[in-house]
Amino acid sequence: MYNRPNWRDVGKNKNVSRNEAVEEHETLMMAQNEAYSDYQVQKAMNMIRKMYTESEIKDQWANGEATQIHHIFPKSEFPQLAHYLENLIKLTPNQHYTKVHPRNKTDAINKDYQLVCLLAKSDSIENSLRKGEFIYRKESFVYVINTGLSVTLEIDLDFRDIKRELSRIYNAA
């Protein structure tokens, strides 16, 4: 009975206390989760990069090659939305660094242009679904909006109603 290894110590270095081993294991698990999350975000960004050859927003700043993938709701504020395709939009560098992030300050977001991004993404999603592509989900888009704006839009709204609600929310702010 006393000569057997304790089941709590199986696989643990004998020079490390149980508490230290648990702490080390939790740190490793958090690092693995973070790495997997980063992988999911990169995978989503690459999908958007491959899906669109030009900017999803057709405006006067859409000149040039669309090379930027932008998080409509910032990854730093909404990490739970970072990997959603419905939260990513392809832009030109002018759109990204002039309109979305005024004066190239990536920690600032132009709320008016955020609305433009959401409306354009709504069109992209609607067109994709109409073509029978199963890349996007309207439910995911509504989740992204609800989370990013702290609202409760209904899932059964059509895209016209979603756009109308977005305009109402942004104009009220």
C-alpha positions in Angstrom: 0.0 0.0 0.0 2.7 2.5 0.9 5.2 1.3 -1.7 2.9 2.2 -4.7 3.0 5.4 -6.7 0.2 7.8 -5.9 -2.3 8.1 -8.8 -2.1 11.9 -8.5 1.6 11.8 -9.3 1.5 9.6 -12.4 3.4 11.4 -15.2 4.6 14.2 -12.9 8.2 15.0 -12.4 9.2 14.0 -8.8 11.1 17.2 -8.3 7.9 19.3 -8.8 5.1 19.7 -6.2 1.6 18.8 -7.2 0.5 22.4 -7.1 3.4 23.4 -9.4 2.5 20.6 -11.7 -1.1 21.6 -11.9 -0.1 25.2 -12.6 2.3 24.2 -15.3 -0.4 22.0 -16.9 -2.9 24.8 -16.9 -0.4 27.2 -18.4 0.3 24.7 -21.2 -3.4 24.2 -21.8 -4.0 27.9 -22.1 -1.1 28.3 -24.5 -2.5 25.5 -26.7 -6.0 27.0 -26.6 -4.5 30.4 -27.7 -2.5 28.8 -30.5 -5.6 27.0 -31.7 -7.6 30.2 -31.6 -5.0 32.0 -33.6 -5.0 29.1 -36.1 -8.8 29.5 -36.5 -8.5 33.2 -37.1 -5.8 32.8 -39.7 -7.8 30.1 -41.4 -10.9 32.3 -41.6 -8.8 35.3 -42.9 -7.3 33.1 -45.6 -10.7 31.9 -46.7 -11.9 35.5 -47.1 -8.6 36.4 -48.9 -9.3 33.5 -51.4 -13.0 34.2 -51.8 -12.8 37.9 -52.9 -10.4 39.4 -55.5 -11.5 42.9 -54.8 -12.9 44.9 -52.0 -16.3 44.0 -50.6 -17.1 47.7 -50.3 -17.6 49.6 -53.5 -16.8 53.2 -52.8 -14.4 55.9 -53.9 -11.6 54.4 -51.7 -11.8 51.0 -53.4 -9.0 51.8 -55.8 -6.2 49.3 -56.0 -5.8 45.7 -55.0 -7.8 44.6 -51.9 -5.1 43.0 -49.7 -6.4 43.8 -46.2 -8.7 41.5 -44.1 -10.4 43.6 -41.5 -12.3 42.5 -38.3 -15.5 44.5 -38.3 -15.7 44.1 -34.6 -12.1 44.3 -33.3 -10.3 41.2 -32.3 -8.9 42.9 -29.2 -12.4 43.8 -27.9 -14.3 40.7 -29.2 -11.9 37.7 -29.3 -14.9 35.4 -29.4 -15.9 36.9 -32.9 -12.4 36.9 -34.3 -12.7 33.6 -36.3 -16.2 34.2 -37.7 -16.2 34.7 -41.5 -19.2 37.0 -40.9 -17.0 39.4 -38.9 -14.2 39.6 -41.6 -14.3 41.8 -44.6 -11.8 42.3 -47.5 -10.7 45.9 -48.1 -8.1 47.9 -49.9 -5.3 49.5 -47.9 -6.9 53.0 -48.5 -10.2 51.8 -47.1 -8.5 50.0 -44.2 -6.0 52.7 -43.1 -7.9 55.8 -44.1 -11.6 55.1 -43.5 -11.8 52.2 -41.0 -8.8 53.3 -38.9 -8.6 57.1 -39.1 -5.1 58.5 -39.5 -3.7 54.9 -39.6 -4.5 54.4 -35.9 -5.4 50.7 -35.7 -6.8 50.9 -32.2 -9.4 53.4 -33.3 -12.5 52.5 -35.3 -14.6 54.9 -37.4 -18.1 53.9 -36.3 -19.7 55.3 -39.5 -17.5 53.2 -41.7 -18.1 50.2 -39.4 -21.8 50.5 -40.4 -20.7 50.6 -44.1 -18.7 47.4 -43.5 -21.6 45.7 -41.9 -24.0 46.7 -44.7 -21.5 45.5 -47.3 -20.9 42.2 -45.4 -24.7 41.8 -45.3 -24.8 42.1 -49.1 -21.9 39.6 -49.5 -23.5 37.1 -47.2 -26.9 37.4 -48.9 -25.4 37.0 -52.4 -23.4 34.0 -51.3 -26.5 32.3 -49.8 -28.6 33.1 -52.8 -25.9 31.4 -55.0 -26.3 28.3 -52.8 -22.8 28.6 -51.3 -22.6 27.3 -47.8 -19.7 29.5 -46.6 -21.7 31.9 -44.5 -24.6 31.5 -42.1 -27.2 34.2 -41.5 -27.5 33.0 -37.9 -23.8 33.6 -37.4 -24.1 37.1 -38.9 -26.9 37.9 -36.5 -24.8 36.5 -33.6 -21.9 38.7 -34.7 -24.1 41.8 -34.8 -25.8 41.0 -31.5 -22.5 40.4 -29.7 -20.6 43.3 -31.3 -23.4 45.9 -30.7 -25.0 44.4 -27.5 -28.4 44.1 -29.1 -30.9 41.3 -29.7 -31.8 41.1 -33.3 -34.0 38.1 -34.2 -32.6 35.3 -36.3 -35.7 35.2 -38.5 -35.2 38.8 -39.9 -34.5 39.0 -43.6 -31.4 40.8 -44.9 -33.4 44.0 -45.7 -34.7 44.1 -42.1 -31.2 43.5 -40.7 -29.8 46.4 -42.7 -32.7 48.6 -41.6 -32.0 47.7 -38.0 -28.3 48.3 -38.4 -29.0 51.8 -39.8 -31.4 52.5 -36.9 -28.9 51.3 -34.3 -26.0 53.4 -35.7 -28.1 56.5 -36.3 -29.5 56.4 -32.8 -26.0 56.3 -31.3 
